[in-house]
Amino acid sequence: MRKSKFLGLGIALGVAIGTSIGVAINQMATSLAIGIAIGTIVGITLDSRQNK
């Protein structure tokens, strides 16, 4: 699997979103997991669009 250009950016963005959600519900571990999941999806989506 090659290195994705957008994966790091997507994960950073997802962690930021997840952290803000986590602060609202007071669950840091959950928010980090949500953030990484969202970020990975966003990064893969952006990367696959770039490759077309």
C-alpha distance matrix in Angstrom:
0.0 3.8 6.7 8.7 12.3 13.9 12.2 14.6 17.5 17.0 17.0 20.0 21.8 21.2 22.5 25.5 26.3 25.8 28.1 30.8 30.7 30.9 33.8 35.6 35.3 35.5 32.3 30.0 27.6 27.4 26.8 24.0 22.2 23.0 21.9 18.4 18.1 19.5 17.5 14.1 15.5 17.0 14.0 11.8 15.1 15.9 12.6 12.9 16.6 16.0 14.0 16.9
3.8 0.0 3.8 6.3 9.4 11.8 10.9 13.0 15.6 15.9 16.4 18.9 20.7 20.8 22.1 24.7 25.8 25.9 27.9 30.4 30.8 31.2 33.8 35.7 35.8 35.9 33.0 30.5 28.5 28.4 27.3 24.4 23.2 23.8 22.1 18.8 19.0 19.8 17.3 14.4 16.0 16.6 13.1 11.6 14.7 14.5 11.0 12.1 15.3 13.9 12.2 15.6
6.7 3.8 0.0 3.8 6.5 9.0 8.1 9.5 12.3 13.1 13.5 15.6 17.6 18.1 19.3 21.6 23.0 23.3 25.0 27.6 28.3 28.6 31.1 33.1 33.4 33.4 30.7 28.0 26.3 26.4 25.0 22.0 21.2 21.8 19.7 16.6 17.4 18.0 14.9 12.6 14.7 14.8 11.1 10.7 13.9 13.1 10.0 12.2 15.0 13.3 12.7 16.3
8.7 6.3 3.8 0.0 3.8 5.5 5.3 7.6 9.6 10.1 11.2 13.4 14.8 15.5 17.2 19.3 20.4 21.0 23.0 25.2 25.9 26.6 29.0 30.8 31.3 31.7 29.2 26.6 25.2 24.9 23.2 20.6 19.9 19.9 17.6 14.9 15.4 15.3 12.3 10.3 11.9 11.4 7.7 7.6 10.5 9.4 6.5 9.3 11.8 10.3 10.4 14.0
12.3 9.4 6.5 3.8 0.0 3.8 5.9 7.1 7.9 9.4 11.4 12.6 13.7 15.3 17.0 18.4 19.7 21.0 22.7 24.5 25.7 26.7 28.8 30.5 31.5 31.9 29.7 27.0 26.2 25.9 23.8 21.3 21.2 20.9 18.1 16.0 16.9 16.1 12.7 11.8 13.3 11.7 8.1 9.3 11.3 8.9 6.7 10.3 11.6 9.4 10.6 14.1
13.9 11.8 9.0 5.5 3.8 0.0 3.8 5.6 5.2 5.9 8.5 9.9 10.4 11.8 14.0 15.3 16.2 17.7 19.6 21.2 22.2 23.5 25.6 27.1 28.2 28.7 26.8 24.3 23.7 23.1 20.7 18.6 18.5 17.8 14.9 13.3 14.1 12.7 9.4 9.1 10.3 8.2 4.9 7.2 8.8 6.4 5.8 9.6 10.5 9.3 11.3 14.4
12.2 10.9 8.1 5.3 5.9 3.8 0.0 3.8 5.5 5.0 6.1 8.5 9.8 10.2 12.0 14.1 15.1 15.8 17.8 19.9 20.6 21.4 23.8 25.5 26.2 26.5 24.2 21.7 20.6 20.2 18.2 15.8 15.4 15.1 12.5 10.2 11.1 10.6 7.2 6.1 8.4 7.5 4.0 6.2 9.0 8.2 7.4 10.6 12.5 12.0 13.4 16.4
14.6 13.0 9.5 7.6 7.1 5.6 3.8 0.0 3.8 5.4 5.2 6.2 8.6 9.8 10.5 12.3 14.2 15.0 16.2 18.5 19.8 20.3 22.3 24.4 25.3 25.2 23.1 20.1 19.4 19.6 17.3 14.6 15.0 15.2 12.0 10.0 12.1 11.8 8.0 8.2 11.2 9.9 7.1 10.0 12.5 11.2 10.8 14.2 15.8 14.9 16.5 19.7
17.5 15.6 12.3 9.6 7.9 5.2 5.5 3.8 0.0 3.8 5.5 5.1 6.1 8.5 9.9 10.7 12.4 14.0 15.3 16.9 18.5 19.6 21.2 23.1 24.4 24.7 23.0 20.3 20.2 20.0 17.2 15.1 15.9 15.3 11.8 10.9 12.8 11.3 7.7 9.2 11.2 8.8 6.9 10.5 11.9 10.0 10.7 14.2 14.9 14.0 16.4 19.3
17.0 15.9 13.1 10.1 9.4 5.9 5.0 5.4 3.8 0.0 3.8 5.4 5.1 6.0 8.5 9.8 10.4 11.8 13.9 15.5 16.3 17.7 19.8 21.3 22.3 22.9 21.1 18.8 18.5 17.7 15.0 13.3 13.6 12.4 9.3 8.5 9.6 7.7 4.2 6.1 7.7 5.3 4.4 8.1 9.3 8.4 9.7 12.7 13.5 13.7 16.0 18.5
17.0 16.4 13.5 11.2 11.4 8.5 6.1 5.2 5.5 3.8 0.0 3.8 5.4 4.9 6.0 8.5 9.7 10.0 11.8 14.1 14.9 15.5 17.8 19.7 20.4 20.6 18.4 15.8 15.2 14.8 12.4 10.1 10.5 10.1 6.9 5.4 7.7 7.1 3.6 5.5 8.4 7.7 6.8 9.9 11.9 11.7 12.5 15.3 16.8 16.9 18.8 21.5
20.0 18.9 15.6 13.4 12.6 9.9 8.5 6.2 5.1 5.4 3.8 0.0 3.8 5.5 5.2 6.2 8.7 9.8 10.4 12.5 14.3 14.9 16.4 18.6 19.9 19.8 18.1 15.3 15.5 15.6 12.6 10.5 12.1 11.8 8.0 7.9 10.8 9.7 6.6 9.3 11.8 10.3 9.6 13.1 14.7 13.7 14.8 18.0 18.9 18.7 21.0 23.7
21.8 20.7 17.6 14.8 13.7 10.4 9.8 8.6 6.1 5.1 5.4 3.8 0.0 3.8 5.5 5.1 6.3 8.5 9.9 10.9 12.5 14.0 15.6 17.1 18.7 19.2 18.0 15.7 16.4 15.7 12.4 11.3 12.8 11.3 7.7 8.8 10.7 8.4 6.1 9.6 11.0 8.7 9.3 12.9 13.4 12.5 14.5 17.4 17.7 17.9 20.7 22.9
21.2 20.8 18.1 15.5 15.3 11.8 10.2 9.8 8.5 6.0 4.9 5.5 3.8 0.0 3.8 5.4 5.1 5.9 8.3 9.9 10.4 11.8 14.1 15.4 16.3 17.1 15.4 13.5 13.6 12.5 9.4 8.6 9.4 7.5 4.1 5.8 7.3 5.1 4.0 7.7 8.9 7.8 9.2 12.2 12.9 13.1 15.1 17.4 18.2 19.0 21.4 23.4
22.5 22.1 19.3 17.2 17.0 14.0 12.0 10.5 9.9 8.5 6.0 5.2 5.5 3.8 0.0 3.8 5.5 4.9 5.8 8.5 9.7 9.9 11.9 14.0 14.9 14.9 13.1 10.5 10.9 10.7 7.5 5.9 8.0 7.4 3.8 5.7 8.6 7.8 6.7 9.8 11.9 11.3 12.1 15.1 16.3 16.4 18.0 20.6 21.6 22.1 24.3 26.7
25.5 24.7 21.6 19.3 18.4 15.3 14.1 12.3 10.7 9.8 8.5 6.2 5.1 5.4 3.8 0.0 3.8 5.5 5.1 6.4 8.8 9.7 10.7 12.7 14.5 14.6 13.8 11.5 13.0 12.7 9.0 8.6 11.3 10.1 6.8 9.4 11.8 10.1 9.1 12.7 14.3 12.8 13.9 17.2 17.9 17.4 19.5 22.2 22.6 23.0 25.7 27.9
26.3 25.8 23.0 20.4 19.7 16.2 15.1 14.2 12.4 10.4 9.7 8.7 6.3 5.1 5.5 3.8 0.0 3.8 5.5 5.3 6.4 8.6 10.1 11.0 12.7 13.8 13.1 11.8 13.3 11.9 8.3 9.2 11.0 8.6 6.2 9.6 10.8 8.5 8.9 12.5 13.1 11.8 13.9 16.9 16.9 17.0 19.5 21.7 21.9 22.9 25.6 27.3
25.8 25.9 23.3 21.0 21.0 17.7 15.8 15.0 14.0 11.8 10.0 9.8 8.5 5.9 4.9 5.5 3.8 0.0 3.8 5.5 5.1 5.9 8.6 9.9 10.5 11.3 9.9 8.6 9.7 8.1 4.5 5.9 7.6 5.5 4.1 7.8 9.1 8.0 9.1 12.2 13.1 12.9 14.8 17.4 18.0 18.6 20.8 22.8 23.5 24.7 27.0 28.9
28.1 27.9 25.0 23.0 22.7 19.6 17.8 16.2 15.3 13.9 11.8 10.4 9.9 8.3 5.8 5.1 5.5 3.8 0.0 3.8 5.4 4.8 6.1 8.6 9.8 9.5 8.7 6.8 9.0 8.8 5.2 6.2 9.4 8.5 6.9 10.1 12.2 11.5 11.9 15.0 16.5 16.0 17.5 20.3 21.1 21.4 23.4 25.7 26.5 27.3 29.7 31.8
30.8 30.4 27.6 25.2 24.5 21.2 19.9 18.5 16.9 15.5 14.1 12.5 10.9 9.9 8.5 6.4 5.3 5.5 3.8 0.0 3.8 5.4 5.2 6.4 8.9 9.6 10.1 9.3 12.1 11.2 7.7 9.8 12.5 10.7 9.4 13.0 14.6 13.0 13.7 17.2 18.0 17.1 19.0 22.0 22.2 22.3 24.7 27.0 27.2 28.2 30.9 32.7
30.7 30.8 28.3 25.9 25.7 22.2 20.6 19.8 18.5 16.3 14.9 14.3 12.5 10.4 9.7 8.8 6.4 5.1 5.4 3.8 0.0 3.8 5.5 5.2 6.4 8.3 8.5 8.9 11.1 9.2 6.3 9.5 11.2 8.9 9.0 12.7 13.4 12.0 13.8 16.9 17.2 16.9 19.3 21.8 21.8 22.5 25.1 26.8 27.2 28.7 31.2 32.7
30.9 31.2 28.6 26.6 26.7 23.5 21.4 20.3 19.6 17.7 15.5 14.9 14.0 11.8 9.9 9.7 8.6 5.9 4.8 5.4 3.8 0.0 3.8 5.3 5.2 5.4 4.9 5.3 7.9 6.7 4.4 7.7 9.8 8.8 9.2 12.5 13.7 13.3 14.9 17.6 18.6 18.7 20.7 23.1 23.7 24.5 26.7 28.6 29.4 30.6 32.9 34.7
33.8 33.8 31.1 29.0 28.8 25.6 23.8 22.3 21.2 19.8 17.8 16.4 15.6 14.1 11.9 10.7 10.1 8.6 6.1 5.2 5.5 3.8 0.0 3.8 5.5 4.7 6.5 6.8 10.4 10.1 7.9 10.5 13.3 12.4 12.2 15.5 17.1 16.5 17.6 20.6 21.7 21.4 23.3 26.0 26.4 26.9 29.1 31.3 31.8 32.9 35.4 37.2
35.6 35.7 33.1 30.8 30.5 27.1 25.5 24.4 23.1 21.3 19.7 18.6 17.1 15.4 14.0 12.7 11.0 9.9 8.6 6.4 5.2 5.3 3.8 0.0 3.8 5.6 8.1 9.7 12.8 11.5 9.6 12.9 15.0 13.3 13.7 17.3 18.2 17.1 18.8 21.9 22.3 22.0 24.4 26.9 26.9 27.6 30.2 32.0 32.3 33.7 36.3 37.7
35.3 35.8 33.4 31.3 31.5 28.2 26.2 25.3 24.4 22.3 20.4 19.9 18.7 16.3 14.9 14.5 12.7 10.5 9.8 8.9 6.4 5.2 5.5 3.8 0.0 3.8 5.7 8.6 11.0 9.3 8.7 12.3 13.7 12.4 13.8 17.0 17.5 17.2 19.3 21.9 22.3 22.6 25.1 27.2 27.4 28.5 30.9 32.5 33.1 34.7 37.0 38.5
35.5 35.9 33.4 31.7 31.9 28.7 26.5 25.2 24.7 22.9 20.6 19.8 19.2 17.1 14.9 14.6 13.8 11.3 9.5 9.6 8.3 5.4 4.7 5.6 3.8 0.0 3.8 6.4 9.3 9.0 8.7 11.6 13.6 13.3 14.3 17.2 18.4 18.5 20.1 22.7 23.7 24.1 26.0 28.3 29.0 29.9 32.0 33.8 34.7 36.0 38.2 40.0
32.3 33.0 30.7 29.2 29.7 26.8 24.2 23.1 23.0 21.1 18.4 18.1 18.0 15.4 13.1 13.8 13.1 9.9 8.7 10.1 8.5 4.9 6.5 8.1 5.7 3.8 0.0 3.8 5.7 5.5 6.2 8.7 10.3 10.6 12.0 14.4 15.5 16.3 17.9 20.0 21.3 22.1 23.8 25.9 26.9 28.1 29.8 31.6 32.8 34.1 36.1 38.0
30.0 30.5 28.0 26.6 27.0 24.3 21.7 20.1 20.3 18.8 15.8 15.3 15.7 13.5 10.5 11.5 11.8 8.6 6.8 9.3 8.9 5.3 6.8 9.7 8.6 6.4 3.8 0.0 3.8 5.5 5.1 6.1 8.7 9.8 10.3 12.3 14.2 15.1 16.0 18.1 20.0 20.6 21.8 24.1 25.5 26.3 27.8 29.9 31.3 32.2 34.2 36.4
27.6 28.5 26.3 25.2 26.2 23.7 20.6 19.4 20.2 18.5 15.2 15.5 16.4 13.6 10.9 13.0 13.3 9.7 9.0 12.1 11.1 7.9 10.4 12.8 11.0 9.3 5.7 3.8 0.0 3.8 5.5 5.2 6.4 8.7 9.8 10.8 12.5 14.3 15.3 16.7 18.7 20.0 20.9 22.7 24.5 25.7 26.8 28.7 30.5 31.5 33.1 35.3
27.4 28.4 26.4 24.9 25.9 23.1 20.2 19.6 20.0 17.7 14.8 15.6 15.7 12.5 10.7 12.7 11.9 8.1 8.8 11.2 9.2 6.7 10.1 11.5 9.3 9.0 5.5 5.5 3.8 0.0 3.8 5.5 5.2 6.1 8.5 10.0 10.7 12.2 14.0 15.5 16.7 18.2 19.8 21.3 22.6 24.2 25.6 27.2 28.8 30.2 31.8 33.7
26.8 27.3 25.0 23.2 23.8 20.7 18.2 17.3 17.2 15.0 12.4 12.6 12.4 9.4 7.5 9.0 8.3 4.5 5.2 7.7 6.3 4.4 7.9 9.6 8.7 8.7 6.2 5.1 5.5 3.8 0.0 3.8 5.5 5.0 5.9 8.6 9.8 10.3 11.8 14.0 15.3 16.0 17.7 19.8 20.8 22.0 23.7 25.5 26.7 28.0 29.9 31.9
24.0 24.4 22.0 20.6 21.3 18.6 15.8 14.6 15.1 13.3 10.1 10.5 11.3 8.6 5.9 8.6 9.2 5.9 6.2 9.8 9.5 7.7 10.5 12.9 12.3 11.6 8.7 6.1 5.2 5.5 3.8 0.0 3.8 5.5 5.0 6.2 8.6 9.9 10.3 12.1 14.2 15.1 16.0 18.1 19.8 20.7 21.9 24.0 25.6 26.5 28.2 30.5
22.2 23.2 21.2 19.9 21.2 18.5 15.4 15.0 15.9 13.6 10.5 12.1 12.8 9.4 8.0 11.3 11.0 7.6 9.4 12.5 11.2 9.8 13.3 15.0 13.7 13.6 10.3 8.7 6.4 5.2 5.5 3.8 0.0 3.8 5.4 5.3 6.2 8.6 9.8 10.6 12.5 14.2 15.2 16.6 18.4 20.0 21.0 22.6 24.5 25.8 27.1 29.2
23.0 23.8 21.8 19.9 20.9 17.8 15.1 15.2 15.3 12.4 10.1 11.8 11.3 7.5 7.4 10.1 8.6 5.5 8.5 10.7 8.9 8.8 12.4 13.3 12.4 13.3 10.6 9.8 8.7 6.1 5.0 5.5 3.8 0.0 3.8 5.6 5.1 6.1 8.4 9.9 10.7 12.1 14.0 15.5 16.5 18.2 19.8 21.2 22.7 24.3 25.9 27.7
21.9 22.1 19.7 17.6 18.1 14.9 12.5 12.0 11.8 9.3 6.9 8.0 7.7 4.1 3.8 6.8 6.2 4.1 6.9 9.4 9.0 9.2 12.2 13.7 13.8 14.3 12.0 10.3 9.8 8.5 5.9 5.0 5.4 3.8 0.0 3.8 5.4 5.2 5.9 8.4 9.9 10.4 11.8 14.1 15.2 16.2 17.8 19.8 21.0 22.2 24.1 26.1
18.4 18.8 16.6 14.9 16.0 13.3 10.2 10.0 10.9 8.5 5.4 7.9 8.8 5.8 5.7 9.4 9.6 7.8 10.1 13.0 12.7 12.5 15.5 17.3 17.0 17.2 14.4 12.3 10.8 10.0 8.6 6.2 5.3 5.6 3.8 0.0 3.8 5.6 5.0 6.0 8.6 9.8 10.2 12.0 14.0 15.2 16.0 18.0 19.9 20.8 22.2 24.6
18.1 19.0 17.4 15.4 16.9 14.1 11.1 12.1 12.8 9.6 7.7 10.8 10.7 7.3 8.6 11.8 10.8 9.1 12.2 14.6 13.4 13.7 17.1 18.2 17.5 18.4 15.5 14.2 12.5 10.7 9.8 8.6 6.2 5.1 5.4 3.8 0.0 3.8 5.4 5.2 6.3 8.7 9.9 10.8 12.3 14.3 15.4 16.6 18.5 20.1 21.3 23.2
19.5 19.8 18.0 15.3 16.1 12.7 10.6 11.8 11.3 7.7 7.1 9.7 8.4 5.1 7.8 10.1 8.5 8.0 11.5 13.0 12.0 13.3 16.5 17.1 17.2 18.5 16.3 15.1 14.3 12.2 10.3 9.9 8.6 6.1 5.2 5.6 3.8 0.0 3.8 5.5 5.2 6.1 8.5 10.0 10.6 12.2 14.1 15.4 16.6 18.3 20.1 21.8
17.5 17.3 14.9 12.3 12.7 9.4 7.2 8.0 7.7 4.2 3.6 6.6 6.1 4.0 6.7 9.1 8.9 9.1 11.9 13.7 13.8 14.9 17.6 18.8 19.3 20.1 17.9 16.0 15.3 14.0 11.8 10.3 9.8 8.4 5.9 5.0 5.4 3.8 0.0 3.8 5.5 5.1 5.9 8.5 9.8 10.5 11.9 14.1 15.4 16.3 18.2 20.4
14.1 14.4 12.6 10.3 11.8 9.1 6.1 8.2 9.2 6.1 5.5 9.3 9.6 7.7 9.8 12.7 12.5 12.2 15.0 17.2 16.9 17.6 20.6 21.9 21.9 22.7 20.0 18.1 16.7 15.5 14.0 12.1 10.6 9.9 8.4 6.0 5.2 5.5 3.8 0.0 3.8 5.5 5.1 6.1 8.5 9.9 10.4 12.1 14.2 15.3 16.4 18.7
15.5 16.0 14.7 11.9 13.3 10.3 8.4 11.2 11.2 7.7 8.4 11.8 11.0 8.9 11.9 14.3 13.1 13.1 16.5 18.0 17.2 18.6 21.7 22.3 22.3 23.7 21.3 20.0 18.7 16.7 15.3 14.2 12.5 10.7 9.9 8.6 6.3 5.2 5.5 3.8 0.0 3.8 5.5 5.3 6.1 8.6 9.9 10.6 12.3 14.3 15.5 17.0
17.0 16.6 14.8 11.4 11.7 8.2 7.5 9.9 8.8 5.3 7.7 10.3 8.7 7.8 11.3 12.8 11.8 12.9 16.0 17.1 16.9 18.7 21.4 22.0 22.6 24.1 22.1 20.6 20.0 18.2 16.0 15.1 14.2 12.1 10.4 9.8 8.7 6.1 5.1 5.5 3.8 0.0 3.8 5.6 5.1 6.1 8.5 10.0 10.7 12.3 14.4 16.0
14.0 13.1 11.1 7.7 8.1 4.9 4.0 7.1 6.9 4.4 6.8 9.6 9.3 9.2 12.1 13.9 13.9 14.8 17.5 19.0 19.3 20.7 23.3 24.4 25.1 26.0 23.8 21.8 20.9 19.8 17.7 16.0 15.2 14.0 11.8 10.2 9.9 8.5 5.9 5.1 5.5 3.8 0.0 3.8 5.5 5.3 6.0 8.6 10.0 10.6 12.4 14.7
11.8 11.6 10.7 7.6 9.3 7.2 6.2 10.0 10.5 8.1 9.9 13.1 12.9 12.2 15.1 17.2 16.9 17.4 20.3 22.0 21.8 23.1 26.0 26.9 27.2 28.3 25.9 24.1 22.7 21.3 19.8 18.1 16.6 15.5 14.1 12.0 10.8 10.0 8.5 6.1 5.3 5.6 3.8 0.0 3.8 5.5 5.0 6.0 8.6 9.8 10.6 12.7
15.1 14.7 13.9 10.5 11.3 8.8 9.0 12.5 11.9 9.3 11.9 14.7 13.4 12.9 16.3 17.9 16.9 18.0 21.1 22.2 21.8 23.7 26.4 26.9 27.4 29.0 26.9 25.5 24.5 22.6 20.8 19.8 18.4 16.5 15.2 14.0 12.3 10.6 9.8 8.5 6.1 5.1 5.5 3.8 0.0 3.8 5.4 5.3 6.3 8.7 10.1 11.2
15.9 14.5 13.1 9.4 8.9 6.4 8.2 11.2 10.0 8.4 11.7 13.7 12.5 13.1 16.4 17.4 17.0 18.6 21.4 22.3 22.5 24.5 26.9 27.6 28.5 29.9 28.1 26.3 25.7 24.2 22.0 20.7 20.0 18.2 16.2 15.2 14.3 12.2 10.5 9.9 8.6 6.1 5.3 5.5 3.8 0.0 3.8 5.6 5.2 6.2 8.8 10.4
12.6 11.0 10.0 6.5 6.7 5.8 7.4 10.8 10.7 9.7 12.5 14.8 14.5 15.1 18.0 19.5 19.5 20.8 23.4 24.7 25.1 26.7 29.1 30.2 30.9 32.0 29.8 27.8 26.8 25.6 23.7 21.9 21.0 19.8 17.8 16.0 15.4 14.1 11.9 10.4 9.9 8.5 6.0 5.0 5.4 3.8 0.0 3.8 5.4 5.1 6.4 9.1
12.9 12.1 12.2 9.3 10.3 9.6 10.6 14.2 14.2 12.7 15.3 18.0 17.4 17.4 20.6 22.2 21.7 22.8 25.7 27.0 26.8 28.6 31.3 32.0 32.5 33.8 31.6 29.9 28.7 27.2 25.5 24.0 22.6 21.2 19.8 18.0 16.6 15.4 14.1 12.1 10.6 10.0 8.6 6.0 5.3 5.6 3.8 0.0 3.8 5.4 5.2 6.7
16.6 15.3 15.0 11.8 11.6 10.5 12.5 15.8 14.9 13.5 16.8 18.9 17.7 18.2 21.6 22.6 21.9 23.5 26.5 27.2 27.2 29.4 31.8 32.3 33.1 34.7 32.8 31.3 30.5 28.8 26.7 25.6 24.5 22.7 21.0 19.9 18.5 16.6 15.4 14.2 12.3 10.7 10.0 8.6 6.3 5.2 5.4 3.8 0.0 3.8 5.5 5.5
16.0 13.9 13.3 10.3 9.4 9.3 12.0 14.9 14.0 13.7 16.9 18.7 17.9 19.0 22.1 23.0 22.9 24.7 27.3 28.2 28.7 30.6 32.9 33.7 34.7 36.0 34.1 32.2 31.5 30.2 28.0 26.5 25.8 24.3 22.2 20.8 20.1 18.3 16.3 15.3 14.3 12.3 10.6 9.8 8.7 6.2 5.1 5.4 3.8 0.0 3.8 5.7
14.0 12.2 12.7 10.4 10.6 11.3 13.4 16.5 16.4 16.0 18.8 21.0 20.7 21.4 24.3 25.7 25.6 27.0 29.7 30.9 31.2 32.9 35.4 36.3 37.0 38.2 36.1 34.2 33.1 31.8 29.9 28.2 27.1 25.9 24.1 22.2 21.3 20.1 18.2 16.4 15.5 14.4 12.4 10.6 10.1 8.8 6.4 5.2 5.5 3.8 0.0 3.8
16.9 15.6 16.3 14.0 14.1 14.4 16.4 19.7 19.3 18.5 21.5 23.7 22.9 23.4 26.7 27.9 27.3 28.9 31.8 32.7 32.7 34.7 37.2 37.7 38.5 40.0 38.0 36.4 35.3 33.7 31.9 30.5 29.2 27.7 26.1 24.6 23.2 21.8 20.4 18.7 17.0 16.0 14.7 12.7 11.2 10.4 9.1 6.7 5.5 5.7 3.8 0.0
